[in-house]
Amino acid sequence: MTDLINQITSDFQKQIDSFRPEISVSDIGTVTEAGDGIARVQGLANIKSQELVQFSNGVIGIAFNLEQSSVGVIIMGDYSEISEGMTVKGTGRIASVPVGDGLIGRVVNALGEPIDGKGPIQFSGYRPIERIAPGVIERQDVDTPVQTGIKPIDAMIPIGRGQRELIIGDRQTGKTAIAIDTIINQKGKGLICIYVAIGQKKSAIARTVALLEKQGAMDHTIFVVASADESAALQYIAPYSGCAIGEEFMETGRDALVVYDDLSKHAWAYRQVSLLLRRPPGREAYPGDLFYLHSRLLERAARVSVNYVITADDFAGKTATVENSVDGRVFAGPMAKHDAEQAVKSLGKGKAVVLANSGGSLTALPIIETLLGDVSAYVPTNVISITDGQIYLESNLFNAGIRPAVNVGISVSRVGGAAQTKAMRQVAGRLKLDMASFRELAAFAQFGSDLDKATQNQLNRGRRMQEILKQPQYEPISVEHQVVTIFAGTNGYADEVPVESIKQWEMDLAKYFNQSHPEVLKDIVEKKQISADNESKLRAALATFKVTWQA
C-alpha cells in the first residue's frame, strides 16, 4: 500500500515539475476613434510600424501612423463593426503574405487569401509586403528580353527582364490590353506573371480571369485583387503584396513579371487613408511622401546577380587567392563564374555552388492613367522619373484605328537594344526613328501637294509600315515572324502592296514561311540573329513571295 502511495506521489511530483504555464504577453490598446476604414488606438506602446493588429471582433488592421500618444490603424476588412472602446491586440507579425508555387493559377485578395472558390492554397511561407530593394552590387545588367508578342513594342520599345517599363495613357486607350497580351505571350517561356488589379470592378476582373483561362495563360499567372468595393487599405497594400509574391520567384532563381493596374488608383487609395489619418496634404491633396510610395515599390524590380559560394574540403597548405575569403576557408559573394572556378582550383578539392536565391529577375509593368493626356500631373511625373522608360498610348491614334496606339515619338526604353535579340536589332535598328519622322512628315504633307519623289517614297513606305505595326488584341506574334515581317517591310518587299491589303499580305506571308521555308524561321530562333547565309535565303524567299502574291 505504501509503495502505491509513493508511486502516485512520485507521478504527481513529475507532472508538477514538468508543468509550464502558457502565458502569452500581448500589447493591448483601446479604440478611441473609428470610421471610414481607419481607427485611432491608445495603448499599444511596443507596436512596430506595419505590424498587424487584431480587434476584439477578429478584424485585422495594420499599424500605419505611430504617433506620440496614439496609433493610427488602417482596417483590412469590414470596418462597420469597429467602435470606440473596443480592445486591440498587437500580433507581433509584420504585414506579410503567403508565397510559393501554390499560388500559381489562383486568384487571391490583397492578404493572399484565395477568392476563386478552389479551396485552400499550399504555400511555402510568408514574406513581408514591405522590403528594401536589392542594392547596386546585387544587381546585374538587364540583357534578356521579355517578349510581349506586340510588334511595335518588341521592335521599338523593348522590355528586358528586370526592367521597370511604364504603360501610360488616357482611359480606354489599350493600356491593360498590352499587359494582358504580354501575359498571354509568356506561355512556355518560363516567366511567371502576377497581375495586380487595383480599384477595378469585379465584373471587369472576372472577364480578365476568364480570358486568361481561355487562352491557357492562368497556368503561369497569379491574380491579386483589390476591387473598387474593397477598403482603401486593401487597395493600398495590394501592389506590395503582388511584389512580395514576385520576389519569392526572383530570389529562387526564376523570372517573374508583375503588372500594377493601375498606380493612379493606388495613389488615390493612399491619399484617402492618409487624409483620414490627418497626414498633411500637399500638391493636389496628396501626402508629401507620394514619390516614396511608388519608388519603394518599383525599385524592388531587378535582375539579381548570380551569387557563387565556393567551398573546399581540403585546405591543407593552400593559400587564399580570391577576395572575399572568410578565414581562408569559404569564399562568398557576387563574382563571375570564371573567378568562381579559379577559386575552386586554388583550393584543391571543392566545388562552386550557385545559391538557390540568385540569378532571377522581377520585371515591373506599372500602369498610369492620365487625364486628357496630361503627363505633367503629379502622379505621372513621379512614376515616369522612377521607371526605366514609358510606353505612351494616345487617344488620337487609338481613335484613328492605329492599335496598339503607341506614340513612338515620346515612348522610350532606357534599356533599348540590350533587351532585344540580335535578330530584332538587325531589322528594327532604324525603325523607331523612321516611324517618328514619318508621322511628322505625314502631318506636314497634308498642307502641300507637290512632293518630291524621295518624300513620296518615304510616305508610301511609312504608311505600309504603320499598317504592318498594327495588331489585333490578344493575338501575340512569335519573335521569328515579327523579324521576317519587319525585315520585309523595311527592305521594300511590301512597297507595291495596296495599303488596305497589308493585313492579308502579312497573314499570307506568315503562312508561306511556315509551309515553304520553316528552316529560315528555325535558324532565326536557334541563332537569335540573321546570319549571312540565312539572310540570302530570306531575301530569295521574299522575292518569290513578292512575285507570286496577289491581293
Disulfide bonds with the S-S distance in Angstrom:
none
